[in-house]
Amino acid sequence: MSEQTKENPQQYPEQLSDVLLVMDKEKKKIQAVTGVDENGNLKTVDATKKNQSQFMRVDRAGDLFTNFFSNFWRQIKDPTHFSFFKVPETDAVETAKQIQKQVASPTKEGEAVMAKHEVKEPNEQQQAAKKEEETTKATQEKSEYHFKVEDVDWKTLEQLGVKRETLEKMGAMDNLLKGYKTNFVMPVSVNLDTVILRSDARLGLQSGANGKAVFMMYGVRHEPNLKVPFFGHEFTKEDRENLLKSGNMGRMVELTNPKTGEKIPSIISIDHLTNEIIAFRQDRIKVPDEIKGVKLTGDQKQDVKDGKAIYLEGLDFKNSTNKNAFVQFNADKKYTEFLFGDKAPKQAQENDPKMFRNKLFSDEQYKQLGEGKTIYVSDFKDGKGQPYKGYVTLNKETGSYDFSFRNPNALKNKVQPAEAHKTQVAVNSEGKTNEATKNIQEPLKPKQQTPKSRSQQQNSLNAPTKPKGVRR
């Protein structure tokens, strides 16, 4: 392996990488993040071309970045002291200049640039769900160590850019030695002199033929390949929808061992970090008798082993006000997980009166709705994942919720801020169009009603028009 590769093991493929910029709210200076020291202090450098090799690269995939940023946020001593921005690696230096210019001399254009790239603090529900999941994993797995540190060929791994010290510092060693994959991806590079291979991957260990630990790399895929058979199973439309929504297929199927022809009852999930399809044998699924203080019936335990999601009420969550949730076994994680928000099955709204349009109301919001009040919700998501806002009222005659972009109390309040999202939701969620939006292929952004980007405007201009009639 060349010295150059050894010295710079942190190279990411450009198409997967973004850079994290930061602004100190007191100093009003934009810099690039390089890491966090052992005391929780943020490490930064000036966002210049000269320093580009030191910039921290992060994966731009949605779930992966959310997971990374939640961990990153907790490591920093005083995260609220900073504002963070995620920008494409290739545009990092130029975007940093634009944001710095906006800080010095604010304009509407600069404000749009900052809003586009700013990364918000992980919300309480995400953090609570993550804490509960970590606690559940710790109580359920109770796994013994399958490997020893000395069984791993660390010298060879260093040539791939993987160091023991790095894995220990990131808290990954425990998972690896228990036979689990790392809960993050990291860059791995192989130099074959004439060919250099680089990839982002989750790491794991398996037992080799000689009893030694075999190092495994699980590379990141653009998307899960659900169009071809998986060990003899052809994914139905419902299978694909479930896997893409919650990460779990939701039923047990028989997979075929290609060597022996054996039929193996299994459940299937998606690795949300790599998009790899993962299967887990049904006879190895262990379902606890009790989850968060709720005892499971025999039927519920069997449903979990069959890959189904079960709905539990009165869960003893210490980090969340919500006490109800769906529970489902995840083949990749190898334990049961809680499904909140847009990951919950479609029937969640019917079973949980606190949920509407995949939005879980807080106890205070639910109380206000029960009192006949209208609440303003600012974080709905449309069919394309874009945020929108609106008003919700409980219809006491039907027992269902009524939604409106206009404030039903507008005559009193004279305020209707959510109306601007009406076109966006109609296009993204309902498939509707009007003259201004009929040729736009990408999802509309919040408040967007007409083509905004140069490419959208060009597409609208170049779109074929209906020929006019010809008089004879």
C-alpha positions as CSV (number, residue, x, y, z in Angstrom):
1,M,0.0,0.0,0.0
2,S,1.3,3.4,-0.9
3,E,2.4,5.9,1.7
4,Q,-0.1,8.4,0.4
5,T,-3.0,6.1,1.0
6,K,-1.8,5.3,4.5
7,E,-1.5,9.0,5.4
8,N,-5.0,9.8,4.2
9,P,-7.3,6.9,5.0
10,Q,-10.3,9.3,5.4
11,Q,-11.0,9.7,1.7
12,Y,-14.7,9.3,0.9
13,P,-16.1,8.8,-2.6
14,E,-17.2,12.3,-3.6
15,Q,-20.6,11.2,-4.7
16,L,-21.4,10.0,-1.1
17,S,-19.7,12.8,0.8
18,D,-20.8,16.1,2.3
19,V,-18.8,18.5,4.6
20,L,-20.0,19.8,7.9
21,L,-19.6,23.6,8.3
22,V,-20.1,25.4,11.6
23,M,-20.7,28.9,12.7
24,D,-19.7,30.1,16.2
25,K,-22.8,32.2,17.2
26,E,-20.6,34.6,19.2
27,K,-17.7,34.9,16.8
28,K,-19.9,34.9,13.7
29,K,-17.2,33.0,11.7
30,I,-17.8,30.1,9.3
31,Q,-15.3,27.2,9.5
32,A,-15.2,23.6,8.5
33,V,-15.5,20.8,11.2
34,T,-12.6,18.4,11.5
35,G,-13.8,16.5,14.6
36,V,-14.4,16.6,18.3
37,D,-11.6,16.2,20.9
38,E,-11.8,14.0,24.0
39,N,-13.1,16.9,26.1
40,G,-16.0,17.6,23.8
41,N,-14.5,20.7,22.2
42,L,-15.2,21.2,18.5
43,K,-12.2,21.0,16.2
44,T,-12.3,23.3,13.2
45,V,-10.2,24.8,10.4
46,D,-10.7,27.7,8.0
47,A,-12.9,26.6,5.1
48,T,-10.2,27.1,2.4
49,K,-8.9,24.9,-0.5
50,K,-5.6,24.5,1.4
51,N,-7.4,22.8,4.3
52,Q,-9.8,20.6,2.3
53,S,-8.0,17.4,3.1
54,Q,-8.8,18.0,6.9
55,F,-12.5,18.6,6.5
56,M,-14.8,16.0,8.2
57,R,-16.7,14.1,5.5
58,V,-20.2,12.7,6.3
59,D,-22.4,10.4,4.3
60,R,-25.2,12.4,2.7
61,A,-27.8,9.5,3.0
62,G,-30.8,10.6,5.0
63,D,-31.0,7.9,7.7
64,L,-27.2,7.6,7.9
65,F,-26.7,11.3,8.4
66,T,-29.4,11.6,11.0
67,N,-27.8,8.8,13.0
68,F,-24.4,10.4,12.6
69,F,-25.5,13.9,13.6
70,S,-27.4,12.7,16.7
71,N,-24.2,11.0,18.0
72,F,-22.1,14.0,16.9
73,W,-24.4,16.4,18.7
74,R,-24.2,14.5,22.0
75,Q,-20.4,14.5,21.9
76,I,-20.1,18.3,21.8
77,K,-19.7,20.1,25.1
78,D,-22.0,23.0,24.2
79,P,-23.8,22.2,20.8
80,T,-26.3,25.1,21.1
81,H,-23.4,27.5,20.9
82,F,-23.0,26.6,17.2
83,S,-25.0,26.5,14.0
84,F,-24.2,23.6,11.6
85,F,-24.5,23.4,7.8
86,K,-24.2,20.3,5.6
87,V,-22.9,21.1,2.1
88,P,-21.6,19.0,-0.8
89,E,-17.8,18.4,-0.6
90,T,-17.2,19.9,-4.0
91,D,-19.0,23.1,-3.1
92,A,-17.8,23.4,0.5
93,V,-15.3,26.3,0.1
94,E,-17.6,28.4,-2.1
95,T,-20.7,27.8,0.1
96,A,-18.7,28.7,3.2
97,K,-17.9,32.1,1.5
98,Q,-21.6,32.6,0.7
99,I,-22.7,31.9,4.2
100,Q,-20.0,34.1,5.7
101,K,-21.1,36.9,3.3
102,Q,-24.7,36.5,4.5
103,V,-23.6,36.7,8.2
104,A,-21.8,40.0,7.4
105,S,-24.3,41.5,5.0
106,P,-27.7,39.7,5.2
107,T,-29.8,39.4,2.0
108,K,-32.8,37.3,1.0
109,E,-30.7,35.2,-1.3
110,G,-28.1,34.5,1.4
111,E,-30.8,33.6,3.8
112,A,-32.1,31.0,1.4
113,V,-28.6,29.5,1.1
114,M,-28.3,29.2,4.9
115,A,-31.8,27.7,5.3
116,K,-31.1,25.2,2.5
117,H,-27.9,23.8,4.2
118,E,-28.6,24.3,7.9
119,V,-28.8,21.2,10.1
120,K,-31.2,21.5,13.0
121,E,-30.8,20.0,16.5
122,P,-32.1,16.4,16.6
123,N,-35.6,16.6,17.9
124,E,-36.6,15.2,21.3
125,Q,-38.7,12.3,19.8
126,Q,-35.7,11.1,17.7
127,Q,-33.4,11.3,20.7
128,A,-35.8,9.6,23.0
129,A,-36.5,6.8,20.5
130,K,-32.8,6.2,20.0
131,K,-32.2,6.1,23.8
132,E,-35.0,3.6,24.2
133,E,-33.7,1.5,21.4
134,E,-30.2,1.4,22.9
135,T,-31.7,0.4,26.3
136,T,-33.8,-2.3,24.7
137,K,-30.9,-3.7,22.8
138,A,-28.8,-3.9,25.9
139,T,-31.5,-5.8,27.9
140,Q,-32.4,-8.2,25.0
141,E,-29.1,-9.3,23.5
142,K,-27.3,-10.4,26.7
143,S,-24.8,-11.9,24.2
144,E,-21.5,-13.4,25.2
145,Y,-18.4,-12.3,23.3
146,H,-17.8,-14.5,20.3
147,F,-14.3,-13.1,19.5
148,K,-11.2,-11.9,21.3
149,V,-9.3,-8.7,20.5
150,E,-6.1,-10.7,19.9
151,D,-7.9,-12.9,17.3
152,V,-8.2,-9.9,14.9
153,D,-5.4,-9.3,12.3
154,W,-5.1,-5.6,13.2
155,K,-1.9,-5.2,11.1
156,T,-3.7,-6.1,7.9
157,L,-6.7,-4.0,8.8
158,E,-4.5,-0.9,9.3
159,Q,-3.5,-1.2,5.6
160,L,-7.2,-0.8,4.8
161,G,-7.4,2.3,7.0
162,V,-9.1,0.6,9.9
163,K,-7.3,1.1,13.3
164,R,-8.1,-0.6,16.5
165,E,-7.8,2.7,18.4
166,T,-10.3,4.3,16.1
167,L,-12.9,1.6,16.7
168,E,-12.3,1.7,20.4
169,K,-12.7,5.5,20.5
170,M,-16.0,5.3,18.5
171,G,-17.4,2.6,20.9
172,A,-17.6,-0.1,18.3
173,M,-15.4,-2.8,19.7
174,D,-18.0,-4.2,22.0
175,N,-20.4,-4.8,19.2
176,L,-17.7,-6.3,16.9
177,L,-16.6,-8.8,19.5
178,K,-20.2,-9.9,20.2
179,G,-20.7,-10.6,16.5
180,Y,-22.6,-7.5,15.6
181,K,-21.8,-5.0,12.9
182,T,-20.7,-1.4,13.7
183,N,-23.5,1.0,14.1
184,F,-21.9,3.4,11.6
185,V,-20.1,3.3,8.3
186,M,-16.5,4.3,7.8
187,P,-14.2,4.6,4.7
188,V,-12.2,1.6,3.7
189,S,-9.6,1.6,1.0
190,V,-7.6,-1.1,-0.8
191,N,-4.5,-0.3,-2.8
192,L,-3.5,-3.0,-5.3
193,D,-0.8,-0.8,-6.9
194,T,-2.6,-0.7,-10.3
195,V,-6.1,-0.4,-8.8
196,I,-7.2,1.6,-5.8
197,L,-10.6,0.7,-4.3
198,R,-12.4,2.9,-1.9
199,S,-15.8,2.4,-0.3
200,D,-17.9,3.3,2.7
201,A,-18.9,0.2,4.7
202,R,-20.1,-1.2,8.0
203,L,-17.6,-3.5,9.6
204,G,-18.1,-6.9,11.2
205,L,-16.4,-10.2,12.3
206,Q,-17.2,-13.8,11.4
207,S,-15.6,-17.1,12.3
208,G,-13.2,-18.4,9.8
209,A,-12.4,-22.0,8.9
210,N,-9.2,-21.9,11.1
211,G,-11.1,-20.5,14.1
212,K,-9.6,-17.0,13.4
213,A,-11.8,-13.9,13.2
214,V,-12.6,-13.0,9.6
215,F,-13.0,-9.3,8.9
216,M,-16.2,-8.4,6.9
217,M,-17.0,-5.2,5.0
218,Y,-20.7,-4.4,4.2
219,G,-20.5,-1.8,1.5
220,V,-23.0,1.0,1.0
221,R,-25.5,0.6,-1.9
222,H,-27.4,3.3,-3.6
223,E,-30.7,1.5,-2.9
224,P,-31.8,-2.0,-2.0
225,N,-32.3,-4.3,-5.0
226,L,-35.8,-5.5,-4.5
227,K,-36.5,-6.2,-8.2
228,V,-34.7,-9.6,-8.3
229,P,-35.4,-12.8,-6.3
230,F,-33.7,-13.0,-2.9
231,F,-32.7,-16.7,-2.2
232,G,-35.8,-17.8,-4.2
233,H,-38.2,-15.2,-2.8
234,E,-39.7,-12.7,-5.2
235,F,-40.7,-9.4,-3.4
236,T,-44.4,-8.4,-3.8
237,K,-45.4,-4.8,-4.1
238,E,-46.5,-4.9,-0.5
239,D,-43.1,-6.4,0.5
240,R,-41.2,-3.6,-1.2
241,E,-43.4,-0.9,0.3
242,N,-42.9,-2.3,3.8
243,L,-39.2,-2.7,3.4
244,L,-38.7,0.9,2.1
245,K,-41.0,2.4,4.8
246,S,-40.1,0.7,8.0
247,G,-37.1,-1.4,7.0
248,N,-38.9,-4.7,7.8
249,M,-40.9,-6.8,5.4
250,G,-43.5,-7.7,8.0
251,R,-44.0,-11.4,7.3
252,M,-42.2,-14.8,7.4
253,V,-41.1,-16.4,4.1
254,E,-39.2,-19.5,3.1
255,L,-35.8,-18.8,1.7
256,T,-33.9,-21.5,-0.3
257,N,-30.3,-22.4,0.5
258,P,-28.7,-22.4,-2.9
259,K,-26.2,-25.2,-2.0
260,T,-28.5,-27.7,-0.2
261,G,-32.0,-26.6,-1.5
262,E,-33.2,-26.5,2.1
263,K,-36.2,-24.3,2.7
264,I,-35.5,-22.0,5.7
265,P,-38.4,-20.0,7.3
266,S,-36.9,-16.4,7.7
267,I,-37.8,-12.8,8.1
268,I,-36.2,-10.0,6.0
269,S,-35.1,-6.5,6.8
270,I,-33.1,-3.7,5.2
271,D,-29.8,-2.5,6.7
272,H,-30.7,1.2,6.9
273,L,-27.0,2.2,6.8
274,T,-25.9,0.2,3.7
275,N,-29.3,-0.7,2.0
276,E,-28.2,-4.4,2.1
277,I,-31.0,-7.0,2.3
278,I,-30.7,-9.0,5.4
279,A,-32.4,-12.3,6.3
280,F,-32.6,-13.9,9.8
281,R,-33.7,-17.5,10.5
282,Q,-37.1,-17.6,12.3
283,D,-35.9,-20.5,14.6
284,R,-33.2,-18.2,16.0
285,I,-35.5,-15.3,16.9
286,K,-35.7,-14.8,20.7
287,V,-38.8,-12.8,21.8
288,P,-38.7,-11.6,25.4
289,D,-41.7,-12.4,27.7
290,E,-41.9,-8.7,28.7
291,I,-41.1,-5.4,26.8
292,K,-40.9,-2.2,28.8
293,G,-43.2,-3.5,31.6
294,V,-45.8,-5.0,29.2
295,K,-46.1,-8.8,29.2
296,L,-46.6,-10.4,25.9
297,T,-49.2,-13.0,25.2
298,G,-48.4,-16.2,23.3
299,D,-50.1,-14.9,20.2
300,Q,-48.1,-11.7,20.4
301,K,-44.8,-13.5,20.7
302,Q,-45.7,-15.7,17.7
303,D,-46.6,-12.6,15.7
304,V,-43.2,-11.1,16.4
305,K,-41.5,-14.4,15.4
306,D,-43.5,-14.3,12.1
307,G,-42.1,-10.8,11.4
308,K,-45.3,-8.9,12.1
309,A,-45.5,-5.6,14.0
310,I,-47.5,-5.7,17.3
311,Y,-49.1,-2.7,19.0
312,L,-48.3,-2.3,22.7
313,E,-49.9,0.1,25.1
314,G,-48.7,1.4,28.5
315,L,-45.0,1.0,27.8
316,D,-42.6,2.2,30.5
317,F,-40.6,4.7,28.5
318,K,-38.3,6.7,30.7
319,N,-37.2,9.1,28.0
320,S,-40.5,9.8,26.2
321,T,-44.0,10.9,27.1
322,N,-45.4,8.6,24.5
323,K,-46.5,5.2,26.1
324,N,-47.7,3.3,23.1
325,A,-45.8,2.0,20.1
326,F,-45.5,-0.7,17.5
327,V,-42.8,-3.4,18.1
328,Q,-41.2,-5.5,15.4
329,F,-38.2,-7.8,15.1
330,N,-35.5,-6.4,12.8
331,A,-33.4,-9.0,11.0
332,D,-30.4,-6.7,10.7
333,K,-30.3,-5.6,14.3
334,K,-31.3,-9.0,15.6
335,Y,-33.6,-7.7,18.2
336,T,-37.1,-6.1,18.5
337,E,-37.3,-2.4,17.7
338,F,-39.9,0.4,18.3
339,L,-41.6,1.9,15.3
340,F,-42.5,5.6,15.7
341,G,-43.9,8.3,13.3
342,D,-43.6,7.5,9.6
343,K,-42.0,4.1,10.2
344,A,-45.2,2.8,12.0
345,P,-47.5,0.5,9.9
346,K,-50.4,2.0,8.1
347,Q,-52.9,0.8,10.8
348,A,-51.0,2.9,13.4
349,Q,-53.4,5.8,13.0
350,E,-56.4,3.6,13.7
351,N,-54.8,2.1,16.8
352,D,-53.3,5.2,18.2
353,P,-55.6,8.2,18.4
354,K,-52.5,10.4,19.0
355,M,-51.3,9.8,15.4
356,F,-52.5,11.7,12.3
357,R,-50.8,11.8,8.9
358,N,-47.8,9.9,10.4
359,K,-47.5,12.7,13.0
360,L,-47.5,11.7,16.6
361,F,-49.1,14.4,18.7
362,S,-47.6,15.3,22.1
363,D,-49.6,14.9,25.2
364,E,-50.3,18.6,25.3
365,Q,-51.4,18.7,21.7
366,Y,-53.7,15.7,22.2
367,K,-55.2,17.3,25.3
368,Q,-55.9,20.5,23.4
369,L,-57.6,18.6,20.6
370,G,-59.8,16.7,23.1
371,E,-60.8,20.1,24.5
372,G,-62.1,21.1,21.0
373,K,-59.2,23.4,20.2
374,T,-57.5,23.8,16.9
375,I,-53.7,23.1,16.9
376,Y,-51.1,24.4,14.5
377,V,-48.6,21.7,13.4
378,S,-45.4,22.8,11.7
379,D,-43.7,19.5,11.0
380,F,-46.0,17.3,8.8
381,K,-44.2,15.5,5.9
382,D,-45.8,15.1,2.5
383,G,-45.6,12.1,0.1
384,K,-42.1,13.1,-1.0
385,G,-40.7,13.8,2.4
386,Q,-40.9,17.6,2.2
387,P,-42.2,19.4,5.4
388,Y,-45.4,21.3,5.4
389,K,-47.7,23.0,7.9
390,G,-51.4,23.1,8.7
391,Y,-54.2,23.1,11.3
392,V,-55.8,20.1,12.9
393,T,-59.2,19.9,14.7
394,L,-61.0,17.0,16.3
395,N,-64.4,16.4,14.6
396,K,-66.5,15.2,17.6
397,E,-69.3,14.0,15.3
398,T,-67.1,11.5,13.4
399,G,-64.3,11.1,16.0
400,S,-61.7,11.7,13.2
401,Y,-59.4,14.7,12.6
402,D,-60.1,17.5,10.2
403,F,-57.1,19.1,8.4
404,S,-56.9,22.6,6.8
405,F,-54.2,24.8,5.4
406,R,-56.2,27.8,6.5
407,N,-56.8,28.5,10.2
408,P,-60.4,27.8,11.0
409,N,-60.2,30.7,13.4
410,A,-58.8,33.0,10.8
411,L,-61.6,35.5,11.2
412,K,-60.5,36.0,14.8
413,N,-56.7,35.6,14.3
414,K,-56.3,37.1,10.9
415,V,-53.4,34.6,10.4
416,Q,-53.2,31.9,7.6
417,P,-49.5,31.0,7.3
418,A,-50.0,27.4,6.2
419,E,-51.9,28.3,3.0
420,A,-48.5,28.6,1.2
421,H,-48.0,24.8,1.5
422,K,-51.2,23.9,-0.3
423,T,-49.7,23.6,-3.8
424,Q,-46.7,21.7,-2.5
425,V,-48.8,19.0,-0.7
426,A,-51.2,18.7,-3.7
427,V,-48.3,17.9,-6.1
428,N,-46.1,15.8,-3.8
429,S,-48.8,13.8,-2.0
430,E,-51.9,13.8,-4.3
431,G,-50.2,13.8,-7.7
432,K,-52.1,17.0,-8.8
433,T,-50.6,19.6,-11.0
434,N,-51.5,23.1,-12.4
435,E,-50.1,25.0,-15.3
436,A,-47.2,26.3,-13.3
437,T,-46.2,22.9,-11.9
438,K,-47.2,20.3,-14.5
439,N,-43.7,20.0,-16.0
440,I,-41.7,19.9,-12.7
441,Q,-40.3,16.4,-12.2
442,E,-38.7,16.9,-8.7
443,P,-40.7,17.2,-5.4
444,L,-41.8,20.7,-4.6
445,K,-40.1,22.4,-1.7
446,P,-42.0,23.9,1.2
447,K,-44.1,27.0,0.0
448,Q,-43.0,26.4,-3.7
449,Q,-45.8,27.0,-6.2
450,T,-43.8,27.6,-9.4
451,P,-40.5,26.5,-11.0
452,K,-37.6,28.0,-8.9
453,S,-34.4,26.4,-10.0
454,R,-32.8,27.1,-13.3
455,S,-33.2,23.5,-14.4
456,Q,-36.9,23.5,-13.5
457,Q,-37.5,26.7,-15.4
458,Q,-35.6,25.2,-18.4
459,N,-37.7,22.0,-18.3
460,S,-40.9,24.0,-18.2
461,L,-39.8,26.0,-21.3
462,N,-38.6,22.9,-23.2
463,A,-41.7,20.9,-22.3
464,P,-43.7,19.8,-25.4
465,T,-46.9,21.7,-26.0
466,K,-50.1,20.5,-27.5
467,P,-50.4,21.3,-31.2
468,K,-53.0,23.9,-32.1
469,G,-55.8,23.0,-34.5
470,V,-55.2,23.7,-38.2
471,R,-58.1,25.3,-40.2
472,R,-58.7,23.8,-43.6
